[in-house]
């Protein structure tokens, strides 16, 4: 999956919950700049981070990487 796509899914989930990048970073143990890099496609979250994000958002890791619709 293209990094930018993963970032778009993370951004969409974050915005759906009404969170800032800082809020999300705090919730999963990273700073705002790391979240910004994920969302811009400059950095891809590793497998463990994807798992944390999926649990936090209540979705699957496959959803975050674009392999599932729901």
PyMOL Python script that loads the backbone (N, CA, C, O; Angstrom):
from pymol import cmd

cmd.read_pdbstr("""\
ATOM      1  N   UNK A   1       0.851  -1.184   0.000  1.00  0.00           N
ATOM      2  CA  UNK A   1       0.000   0.000   0.000  1.00  0.00           C
ATOM      3  C   UNK A   1       0.891   1.240   0.000  1.00  0.00           C
ATOM      4  O   UNK A   1       1.904   1.296   0.697  1.00  0.00           O
ATOM      5  N   UNK A   2       0.512   2.181  -0.756  1.00  0.00           N
ATOM      6  CA  UNK A   2       1.215   3.449  -0.860  1.00  0.00           C
ATOM      7  C   UNK A   2       1.119   4.210   0.466  1.00  0.00           C
ATOM      8  O   UNK A   2       0.049   4.276   1.071  1.00  0.00           O
ATOM      9  N   UNK A   3       2.241   4.783   0.915  1.00  0.00           N
ATOM     10  CA  UNK A   3       2.274   5.493   2.185  1.00  0.00           C
ATOM     11  C   UNK A   3       1.223   6.590   2.261  1.00  0.00           C
ATOM     12  O   UNK A   3       0.579   6.753   3.297  1.00  0.00           O
ATOM     13  N   UNK A   4       1.041   7.334   1.197  1.00  0.00           N
ATOM     14  CA  UNK A   4       0.084   8.440   1.223  1.00  0.00           C
ATOM     15  C   UNK A   4      -1.327   7.932   1.494  1.00  0.00           C
ATOM     16  O   UNK A   4      -2.113   8.618   2.147  1.00  0.00           O
ATOM     17  N   UNK A   5      -1.660   6.736   0.999  1.00  0.00           N
ATOM     18  CA  UNK A   5      -2.988   6.177   1.236  1.00  0.00           C
ATOM     19  C   UNK A   5      -3.179   5.840   2.710  1.00  0.00           C
ATOM     20  O   UNK A   5      -4.237   6.113   3.277  1.00  0.00           O
ATOM     21  N   UNK A   6      -2.172   5.255   3.325  1.00  0.00           N
ATOM     22  CA  UNK A   6      -2.261   4.946   4.745  1.00  0.00           C
ATOM     23  C   UNK A   6      -2.498   6.235   5.523  1.00  0.00           C
ATOM     24  O   UNK A   6      -3.329   6.275   6.430  1.00  0.00           O
ATOM     25  N   UNK A   7      -1.773   7.275   5.170  1.00  0.00           N
ATOM     26  CA  UNK A   7      -1.926   8.565   5.825  1.00  0.00           C
ATOM     27  C   UNK A   7      -3.319   9.133   5.676  1.00  0.00           C
ATOM     28  O   UNK A   7      -3.856   9.728   6.610  1.00  0.00           O
ATOM     29  N   UNK A   8      -3.907   8.950   4.503  1.00  0.00           N
ATOM     30  CA  UNK A   8      -5.269   9.448   4.277  1.00  0.00           C
ATOM     31  C   UNK A   8      -6.270   8.721   5.166  1.00  0.00           C
ATOM     32  O   UNK A   8      -7.196   9.335   5.696  1.00  0.00           O
ATOM     33  N   UNK A   9      -6.084   7.416   5.328  1.00  0.00           N
ATOM     34  CA  UNK A   9      -6.984   6.663   6.198  1.00  0.00           C
ATOM     35  C   UNK A   9      -6.814   7.074   7.663  1.00  0.00           C
ATOM     36  O   UNK A   9      -7.799   7.202   8.391  1.00  0.00           O
ATOM     37  N   UNK A  10      -5.568   7.282   8.093  1.00  0.00           N
ATOM     38  CA  UNK A  10      -5.321   7.725   9.470  1.00  0.00           C
ATOM     39  C   UNK A  10      -5.950   9.099   9.687  1.00  0.00           C
ATOM     40  O   UNK A  10      -6.611   9.333  10.699  1.00  0.00           O
ATOM     41  N   UNK A  11      -5.741   9.997   8.740  1.00  0.00           N
ATOM     42  CA  UNK A  11      -6.299  11.338   8.846  1.00  0.00           C
ATOM     43  C   UNK A  11      -7.827  11.304   8.907  1.00  0.00           C
ATOM     44  O   UNK A  11      -8.436  11.995   9.723  1.00  0.00           O
ATOM     45  N   UNK A  12      -8.434  10.501   8.047  1.00  0.00           N
ATOM     46  CA  UNK A  12      -9.897  10.410   8.025  1.00  0.00           C
ATOM     47  C   UNK A  12     -10.437   9.879   9.353  1.00  0.00           C
ATOM     48  O   UNK A  12     -11.419  10.403   9.879  1.00  0.00           O
ATOM     49  N   UNK A  13      -9.801   8.847   9.892  1.00  0.00           N
ATOM     50  CA  UNK A  13     -10.242   8.286  11.179  1.00  0.00           C
ATOM     51  C   UNK A  13     -10.082   9.314  12.297  1.00  0.00           C
ATOM     52  O   UNK A  13     -10.955   9.459  13.153  1.00  0.00           O
ATOM     53  N   UNK A  14      -8.961  10.020  12.277  1.00  0.00           N
ATOM     54  CA  UNK A  14      -8.701  11.037  13.309  1.00  0.00           C
ATOM     55  C   UNK A  14      -9.749  12.136  13.243  1.00  0.00           C
ATOM     56  O   UNK A  14     -10.304  12.528  14.270  1.00  0.00           O
ATOM     57  N   UNK A  15     -10.021  12.631  12.057  1.00  0.00           N
ATOM     58  CA  UNK A  15     -10.999  13.714  11.892  1.00  0.00           C
ATOM     59  C   UNK A  15     -12.405  13.260  12.243  1.00  0.00           C
ATOM     60  O   UNK A  15     -13.192  14.034  12.788  1.00  0.00           O
ATOM     61  N   UNK A  16     -12.725  12.008  11.934  1.00  0.00           N
ATOM     62  CA  UNK A  16     -14.040  11.461  12.270  1.00  0.00           C
ATOM     63  C   UNK A  16     -14.268  11.474  13.776  1.00  0.00           C
ATOM     64  O   UNK A  16     -15.395  11.653  14.238  1.00  0.00           O
ATOM     65  N   UNK A  17     -13.190  11.283  14.542  1.00  0.00           N
ATOM     66  CA  UNK A  17     -13.283  11.321  16.003  1.00  0.00           C
ATOM     67  C   UNK A  17     -13.139  12.736  16.561  1.00  0.00           C
ATOM     68  O   UNK A  17     -13.232  12.938  17.772  1.00  0.00           O
ATOM     69  N   UNK A  18     -12.914  13.714  15.687  1.00  0.00           N
ATOM     70  CA  UNK A  18     -12.785  15.090  16.130  1.00  0.00           C
ATOM     71  C   UNK A  18     -11.503  15.370  16.898  1.00  0.00           C
ATOM     72  O   UNK A  18     -11.485  16.202  17.805  1.00  0.00           O
ATOM     73  N   UNK A  19     -10.434  14.677  16.537  1.00  0.00           N
ATOM     74  CA  UNK A  19      -9.155  14.808  17.239  1.00  0.00           C
ATOM     75  C   UNK A  19      -8.165  15.649  16.447  1.00  0.00           C
ATOM     76  O   UNK A  19      -8.208  15.694  15.217  1.00  0.00           O
ATOM     77  N   UNK A  20      -7.283  16.304  17.164  1.00  0.00           N
ATOM     78  CA  UNK A  20      -6.151  16.964  16.528  1.00  0.00           C
ATOM     79  C   UNK A  20      -5.034  15.928  16.371  1.00  0.00           C
ATOM     80  O   UNK A  20      -5.093  14.838  16.939  1.00  0.00           O
ATOM     81  N   UNK A  21      -4.029  16.291  15.597  1.00  0.00           N
ATOM     82  CA  UNK A  21      -2.871  15.404  15.486  1.00  0.00           C
ATOM     83  C   UNK A  21      -2.215  15.204  16.846  1.00  0.00           C
ATOM     84  O   UNK A  21      -1.749  14.107  17.153  1.00  0.00           O
ATOM     85  N   UNK A  22      -2.176  16.239  17.652  1.00  0.00           N
ATOM     86  CA  UNK A  22      -1.601  16.131  18.999  1.00  0.00           C
ATOM     87  C   UNK A  22      -2.402  15.162  19.865  1.00  0.00           C
ATOM     88  O   UNK A  22      -1.828  14.338  20.577  1.00  0.00           O
ATOM     89  N   UNK A  23      -3.744  15.265  19.800  1.00  0.00           N
ATOM     90  CA  UNK A  23      -4.601  14.358  20.572  1.00  0.00           C
ATOM     91  C   UNK A  23      -4.324  12.907  20.198  1.00  0.00           C
ATOM     92  O   UNK A  23      -4.164  12.049  21.066  1.00  0.00           O
ATOM     93  N   UNK A  24      -4.271  12.647  18.902  1.00  0.00           N
ATOM     94  CA  UNK A  24      -4.026  11.282  18.445  1.00  0.00           C
ATOM     95  C   UNK A  24      -2.652  10.807  18.882  1.00  0.00           C
ATOM     96  O   UNK A  24      -2.501   9.688  19.374  1.00  0.00           O
ATOM     97  N   UNK A  25      -1.658  11.654  18.702  1.00  0.00           N
ATOM     98  CA  UNK A  25      -0.309  11.281  19.117  1.00  0.00           C
ATOM     99  C   UNK A  25      -0.241  10.908  20.586  1.00  0.00           C
ATOM    100  O   UNK A  25       0.360   9.896  20.947  1.00  0.00           O
ATOM    101  N   UNK A  26      -0.849  11.714  21.425  1.00  0.00           N
ATOM    102  CA  UNK A  26      -0.866  11.426  22.863  1.00  0.00           C
ATOM    103  C   UNK A  26      -1.546  10.095  23.150  1.00  0.00           C
ATOM    104  O   UNK A  26      -1.096   9.339  24.011  1.00  0.00           O
ATOM    105  N   UNK A  27      -2.617   9.811  22.441  1.00  0.00           N
ATOM    106  CA  UNK A  27      -3.384   8.589  22.679  1.00  0.00           C
ATOM    107  C   UNK A  27      -2.601   7.325  22.324  1.00  0.00           C
ATOM    108  O   UNK A  27      -2.796   6.278  22.943  1.00  0.00           O
ATOM    109  N   UNK A  28      -1.720   7.420  21.332  1.00  0.00           N
ATOM    110  CA  UNK A  28      -0.986   6.221  20.912  1.00  0.00           C
ATOM    111  C   UNK A  28       0.511   6.288  21.216  1.00  0.00           C
ATOM    112  O   UNK A  28       1.272   5.418  20.793  1.00  0.00           O
ATOM    113  N   UNK A  29       0.932   7.321  21.949  1.00  0.00           N
ATOM    114  CA  UNK A  29       2.303   7.386  22.437  1.00  0.00           C
ATOM    115  C   UNK A  29       3.319   8.045  21.529  1.00  0.00           C
ATOM    116  O   UNK A  29       4.506   7.727  21.593  1.00  0.00           O
ATOM    117  N   UNK A  30       2.868   8.964  20.680  1.00  0.00           N
ATOM    118  CA  UNK A  30       3.775   9.683  19.789  1.00  0.00           C
ATOM    119  C   UNK A  30       3.475  11.168  19.836  1.00  0.00           C
ATOM    120  O   UNK A  30       2.452  11.583  20.380  1.00  0.00           O
ATOM    121  N   UNK A  31       4.369  11.972  19.267  1.00  0.00           N
ATOM    122  CA  UNK A  31       4.112  13.411  19.243  1.00  0.00           C
ATOM    123  C   UNK A  31       3.394  13.814  17.955  1.00  0.00           C
ATOM    124  O   UNK A  31       3.246  13.015  17.031  1.00  0.00           O
ATOM    125  N   UNK A  32       2.958  15.054  17.919  1.00  0.00           N
ATOM    126  CA  UNK A  32       2.181  15.584  16.793  1.00  0.00           C
ATOM    127  C   UNK A  32       2.961  15.491  15.492  1.00  0.00           C
ATOM    128  O   UNK A  32       2.382  15.202  14.445  1.00  0.00           O
ATOM    129  N   UNK A  33       4.256  15.729  15.541  1.00  0.00           N
ATOM    130  CA  UNK A  33       5.039  15.721  14.300  1.00  0.00           C
ATOM    131  C   UNK A  33       5.071  14.331  13.674  1.00  0.00           C
ATOM    132  O   UNK A  33       5.099  14.210  12.450  1.00  0.00           O
ATOM    133  N   UNK A  34       5.069  13.288  14.488  1.00  0.00           N
ATOM    134  CA  UNK A  34       5.040  11.924  13.956  1.00  0.00           C
ATOM    135  C   UNK A  34       3.708  11.663  13.255  1.00  0.00           C
ATOM    136  O   UNK A  34       3.678  11.086  12.168  1.00  0.00           O
ATOM    137  N   UNK A  35       2.615  12.085  13.870  1.00  0.00           N
ATOM    138  CA  UNK A  35       1.291  11.918  13.255  1.00  0.00           C
ATOM    139  C   UNK A  35       1.236  12.682  11.934  1.00  0.00           C
ATOM    140  O   UNK A  35       0.711  12.174  10.944  1.00  0.00           O
ATOM    141  N   UNK A  36       1.770  13.891  11.916  1.00  0.00           N
ATOM    142  CA  UNK A  36       1.784  14.693  10.691  1.00  0.00           C
ATOM    143  C   UNK A  36       2.561  13.972   9.589  1.00  0.00           C
ATOM    144  O   UNK A  36       2.146  13.993   8.430  1.00  0.00           O
ATOM    145  N   UNK A  37       3.671  13.342   9.930  1.00  0.00           N
ATOM    146  CA  UNK A  37       4.470  12.611   8.940  1.00  0.00           C
ATOM    147  C   UNK A  37       3.704  11.394   8.415  1.00  0.00           C
ATOM    148  O   UNK A  37       3.770  11.092   7.223  1.00  0.00           O
ATOM    149  N   UNK A  38       2.985  10.701   9.283  1.00  0.00           N
ATOM    150  CA  UNK A  38       2.156   9.579   8.815  1.00  0.00           C
ATOM    151  C   UNK A  38       1.122  10.078   7.816  1.00  0.00           C
ATOM    152  O   UNK A  38       0.958   9.517   6.732  1.00  0.00           O
ATOM    153  N   UNK A  39       0.430  11.144   8.202  1.00  0.00           N
ATOM    154  CA  UNK A  39      -0.669  11.643   7.388  1.00  0.00           C
ATOM    155  C   UNK A  39      -0.193  12.217   6.054  1.00  0.00           C
ATOM    156  O   UNK A  39      -0.915  12.157   5.059  1.00  0.00           O
ATOM    157  N   UNK A  40       0.996  12.763   6.030  1.00  0.00           N
ATOM    158  CA  UNK A  40       1.522  13.335   4.783  1.00  0.00           C
ATOM    159  C   UNK A  40       2.194  12.288   3.905  1.00  0.00           C
ATOM    160  O   UNK A  40       2.536  12.568   2.756  1.00  0.00           O
ATOM    161  N   UNK A  41       2.384  11.088   4.435  1.00  0.00           N
ATOM    162  CA  UNK A  41       3.038  10.031   3.673  1.00  0.00           C
ATOM    163  C   UNK A  41       4.551  10.064   3.742  1.00  0.00           C
ATOM    164  O   UNK A  41       5.218   9.312   3.032  1.00  0.00           O
ATOM    165  N   UNK A  42       5.106  10.927   4.589  1.00  0.00           N
ATOM    166  CA  UNK A  42       6.564  11.015   4.723  1.00  0.00           C
ATOM    167  C   UNK A  42       7.128   9.873   5.558  1.00  0.00           C
ATOM    168  O   UNK A  42       8.317   9.566   5.475  1.00  0.00           O
ATOM    169  N   UNK A  43       6.279   9.249   6.358  1.00  0.00           N
ATOM    170  CA  UNK A  43       6.689   8.165   7.239  1.00  0.00           C
ATOM    171  C   UNK A  43       5.537   7.184   7.345  1.00  0.00           C
ATOM    172  O   UNK A  43       4.376   7.584   7.439  1.00  0.00           O
ATOM    173  N   UNK A  44       5.855   5.913   7.329  1.00  0.00           N
ATOM    174  CA  UNK A  44       4.833   4.888   7.457  1.00  0.00           C
ATOM    175  C   UNK A  44       4.888   4.286   8.854  1.00  0.00           C
ATOM    176  O   UNK A  44       5.966   3.928   9.327  1.00  0.00           O
ATOM    177  N   UNK A  45       3.737   4.169   9.524  1.00  0.00           N
ATOM    178  CA  UNK A  45       3.740   3.546  10.848  1.00  0.00           C
ATOM    179  C   UNK A  45       4.165   2.076  10.731  1.00  0.00           C
ATOM    180  O   UNK A  45       3.812   1.392   9.770  1.00  0.00           O
ATOM    181  N   UNK A  46       4.923   1.607  11.719  1.00  0.00           N
ATOM    182  CA  UNK A  46       5.312   0.202  11.701  1.00  0.00           C
ATOM    183  C   UNK A  46       4.120  -0.665  12.117  1.00  0.00           C
ATOM    184  O   UNK A  46       3.065  -0.141  12.476  1.00  0.00           O
ATOM    185  N   UNK A  47       4.287  -1.970  12.069  1.00  0.00           N
ATOM    186  CA  UNK A  47       3.189  -2.902  12.333  1.00  0.00           C
ATOM    187  C   UNK A  47       2.608  -2.715  13.736  1.00  0.00           C
ATOM    188  O   UNK A  47       1.391  -2.755  13.912  1.00  0.00           O
ATOM    189  N   UNK A  48       3.456  -2.516  14.716  1.00  0.00           N
ATOM    190  CA  UNK A  48       2.974  -2.343  16.090  1.00  0.00           C
ATOM    191  C   UNK A  48       2.158  -1.059  16.225  1.00  0.00           C
ATOM    192  O   UNK A  48       1.132  -1.034  16.904  1.00  0.00           O
ATOM    193  N   UNK A  49       2.616  -0.011  15.582  1.00  0.00           N
ATOM    194  CA  UNK A  49       1.893   1.262  15.620  1.00  0.00           C
ATOM    195  C   UNK A  49       0.566   1.150  14.884  1.00  0.00           C
ATOM    196  O   UNK A  49      -0.442   1.685  15.346  1.00  0.00           O
ATOM    197  N   UNK A  50       0.551   0.463  13.747  1.00  0.00           N
ATOM    198  CA  UNK A  50      -0.709   0.243  13.031  1.00  0.00           C
ATOM    199  C   UNK A  50      -1.710  -0.480  13.928  1.00  0.00           C
ATOM    200  O   UNK A  50      -2.900  -0.164  13.933  1.00  0.00           O
ATOM    201  N   UNK A  51      -1.212  -1.449  14.683  1.00  0.00           N
ATOM    202  CA  UNK A  51      -2.085  -2.190  15.612  1.00  0.00           C
ATOM    203  C   UNK A  51      -2.654  -1.243  16.670  1.00  0.00           C
ATOM    204  O   UNK A  51      -3.849  -1.292  16.965  1.00  0.00           O
ATOM    205  N   UNK A  52      -1.811  -0.386  17.241  1.00  0.00           N
ATOM    206  CA  UNK A  52      -2.277   0.587  18.237  1.00  0.00           C
ATOM    207  C   UNK A  52      -3.334   1.518  17.650  1.00  0.00           C
ATOM    208  O   UNK A  52      -4.358   1.789  18.278  1.00  0.00           O
ATOM    209  N   UNK A  53      -3.072   1.998  16.446  1.00  0.00           N
ATOM    210  CA  UNK A  53      -4.015   2.899  15.787  1.00  0.00           C
ATOM    211  C   UNK A  53      -5.338   2.198  15.508  1.00  0.00           C
ATOM    212  O   UNK A  53      -6.406   2.773  15.722  1.00  0.00           O
ATOM    213  N   UNK A  54      -5.270   0.959  15.032  1.00  0.00           N
ATOM    214  CA  UNK A  54      -6.487   0.201  14.734  1.00  0.00           C
ATOM    215  C   UNK A  54      -7.320  -0.016  15.986  1.00  0.00           C
ATOM    216  O   UNK A  54      -8.538   0.158  15.958  1.00  0.00           O
ATOM    217  N   UNK A  55      -6.680  -0.390  17.075  1.00  0.00           N
ATOM    218  CA  UNK A  55      -7.398  -0.592  18.340  1.00  0.00           C
ATOM    219  C   UNK A  55      -8.015   0.725  18.801  1.00  0.00           C
ATOM    220  O   UNK A  55      -9.174   0.757  19.214  1.00  0.00           O
ATOM    221  N   UNK A  56      -7.255   1.796  18.734  1.00  0.00           N
ATOM    222  CA  UNK A  56      -7.749   3.100  19.161  1.00  0.00           C
ATOM    223  C   UNK A  56      -8.969   3.536  18.355  1.00  0.00           C
ATOM    224  O   UNK A  56      -9.944   4.037  18.915  1.00  0.00           O
ATOM    225  N   UNK A  57      -8.907   3.344  17.033  1.00  0.00           N
ATOM    226  CA  UNK A  57     -10.005   3.771  16.164  1.00  0.00           C
ATOM    227  C   UNK A  57     -11.139   2.755  16.086  1.00  0.00           C
ATOM    228  O   UNK A  57     -12.220   3.071  15.588  1.00  0.00           O
ATOM    229  N   UNK A  58     -10.906   1.554  16.567  1.00  0.00           N
ATOM    230  CA  UNK A  58     -11.936   0.521  16.496  1.00  0.00           C
ATOM    231  C   UNK A  58     -12.115  -0.028  15.089  1.00  0.00           C
ATOM    232  O   UNK A  58     -13.222  -0.385  14.685  1.00  0.00           O
ATOM    233  N   UNK A  59     -11.023  -0.093  14.353  1.00  0.00           N
ATOM    234  CA  UNK A  59     -11.027  -0.644  12.988  1.00  0.00           C
ATOM    235  C   UNK A  59      -9.935  -1.709  12.908  1.00  0.00           C
ATOM    236  O   UNK A  59      -9.203  -1.923  13.874  1.00  0.00           O
ATOM    237  N   UNK A  60      -9.826  -2.367  11.772  1.00  0.00           N
ATOM    238  CA  UNK A  60      -8.751  -3.340  11.584  1.00  0.00           C
ATOM    239  C   UNK A  60      -7.528  -2.657  10.976  1.00  0.00           C
ATOM    240  O   UNK A  60      -7.628  -1.588  10.372  1.00  0.00           O
ATOM    241  N   UNK A  61      -6.396  -3.288  11.146  1.00  0.00           N
ATOM    242  CA  UNK A  61      -5.183  -2.792  10.489  1.00  0.00           C
ATOM    243  C   UNK A  61      -5.362  -2.816   8.980  1.00  0.00           C
ATOM    244  O   UNK A  61      -4.876  -1.930   8.276  1.00  0.00           O
ATOM    245  N   UNK A  62      -6.058  -3.830   8.485  1.00  0.00           N
ATOM    246  CA  UNK A  62      -6.318  -3.909   7.044  1.00  0.00           C
ATOM    247  C   UNK A  62      -7.107  -2.707   6.555  1.00  0.00           C
ATOM    248  O   UNK A  62      -6.882  -2.229   5.443  1.00  0.00           O
ATOM    249  N   UNK A  63      -8.021  -2.217   7.362  1.00  0.00           N
ATOM    250  CA  UNK A  63      -8.770  -1.018   6.978  1.00  0.00           C
ATOM    251  C   UNK A  63      -7.816   0.170   6.847  1.00  0.00           C
ATOM    252  O   UNK A  63      -7.889   0.925   5.877  1.00  0.00           O
ATOM    253  N   UNK A  64      -6.931   0.332   7.815  1.00  0.00           N
ATOM    254  CA  UNK A  64      -6.008   1.469   7.793  1.00  0.00           C
ATOM    255  C   UNK A  64      -5.066   1.438   6.595  1.00  0.00           C
ATOM    256  O   UNK A  64      -4.643   2.487   6.109  1.00  0.00           O
ATOM    257  N   UNK A  65      -4.737   0.247   6.120  1.00  0.00           N
ATOM    258  CA  UNK A  65      -3.838   0.189   4.972  1.00  0.00           C
ATOM    259  C   UNK A  65      -4.595   0.054   3.656  1.00  0.00           C
ATOM    260  O   UNK A  65      -3.987  -0.104   2.598  1.00  0.00           O
ATOM    261  N   UNK A  66      -5.911   0.115   3.726  1.00  0.00           N
ATOM    262  CA  UNK A  66      -6.716   0.170   2.511  1.00  0.00           C
ATOM    263  C   UNK A  66      -7.127  -1.167   1.926  1.00  0.00           C
ATOM    264  O   UNK A  66      -7.543  -1.230   0.769  1.00  0.00           O
ATOM    265  N   UNK A  67      -7.019  -2.246   2.708  1.00  0.00           N
ATOM    266  CA  UNK A  67      -7.392  -3.560   2.194  1.00  0.00           C
ATOM    267  C   UNK A  67      -8.842  -3.924   2.485  1.00  0.00           C
ATOM    268  O   UNK A  67      -9.362  -4.888   1.922  1.00  0.00           O
ATOM    269  N   UNK A  68      -9.497  -3.169   3.352  1.00  0.00           N
ATOM    270  CA  UNK A  68     -10.901  -3.401   3.698  1.00  0.00           C
ATOM    271  C   UNK A  68     -11.676  -2.099   3.543  1.00  0.00           C
ATOM    272  O   UNK A  68     -11.126  -1.010   3.707  1.00  0.00           O
ATOM    273  N   UNK A  69     -12.946  -2.225   3.227  1.00  0.00           N
ATOM    274  CA  UNK A  69     -13.803  -1.051   3.110  1.00  0.00           C
ATOM    275  C   UNK A  69     -14.347  -0.596   4.447  1.00  0.00           C
ATOM    276  O   UNK A  69     -14.478   0.605   4.683  1.00  0.00           O
ATOM    277  N   UNK A  70     -14.664  -1.528   5.323  1.00  0.00           N
ATOM    278  CA  UNK A  70     -15.252  -1.193   6.630  1.00  0.00           C
ATOM    279  C   UNK A  70     -14.450  -1.784   7.750  1.00  0.00           C
ATOM    280  O   UNK A  70     -14.795  -1.606   8.918  1.00  0.00           O
TER     281      UNK A  70
END
""", "prot")
cmd.dss("prot")
cmd.show_as("cartoon", "prot")
cmd.util.cbc("prot")
cmd.orient("prot")
